[in-house]
């Protein structure tokens, strides 16, 4: 990272690296070698992240029962893409907000070289409001669209939904399109979450407001579609999922740890449910 000018808010990031990730809920592993360039520029809207990246990806290690639609994507692919991300953050406190909002809008265009071609957009936003002393509500909305310019989208680029960090009450990647009990992801989704955070007087004294109780409602949907026509997005209204729950939430730095008891209310026959106690750890929580 290097400042672009004397204004330290303007920065340049250069990175080269390799990583290996396991995707047990879709039955494959992925090796990625990437190089990226990113420019950060502040504005009255927020911080703009403008970048270009090249990712050489290999899918391998398929489980024996993985369907052909996932297996046939095995081997190597090269993605070259430009990306823009806008982050706006007006929260009064990043780890214990009482007011304000944080929004992230991401747009990616792949196909400037390589053999992967698509357009992708995703938005994540959360609004906070204190209704009484340390009694805070929040509302979150996430949504995304993926339009492949090739015949079909790559599973590495699709959206996945469900689990303790997104729509609680479902297994990890347990909501949406599935084949032979494996999650195959989708090209369009939405998810909402509403929370009521309450202080725990004794525990708050010990942990300094890092530990709170909360009750929540989550809802969402994920579909597979090539989005040839906008009316196909109407499928997102069909069979929405809904869950409710309550539990404890602990904020440790930029991470969040939750212990919840969750009840799935609306679900589809192929979904993987996780009724009862559920533990979640993440940097971004719906």
Secondary structure, 3 states (H helix, E strand, C coil): CEECCCCCCCEEEEEEEEEEEEECCCCEEEEEEEEEEEEEEECCCCEEEEEEEEEEEEEECCCCCCCHHHHCCCEEEEEEEEEEEEEEECCCCCCCCCEEEEEEEEEEEEEEEECCCEEEEEEEEEEEEEEECCEEEEEEEEEEEEEECCCCCCHHHCECECCCCCCCCECCCCECCEECCEECCECEEEEEEEEEEEECHHHHHHHCCCEEEEEEEEEEEEECCCCCCHHHHHHHHCCCEEEEEEEEEEEECCEEEEEEEEEEEECCCCCCECCEEEEEEECCCC
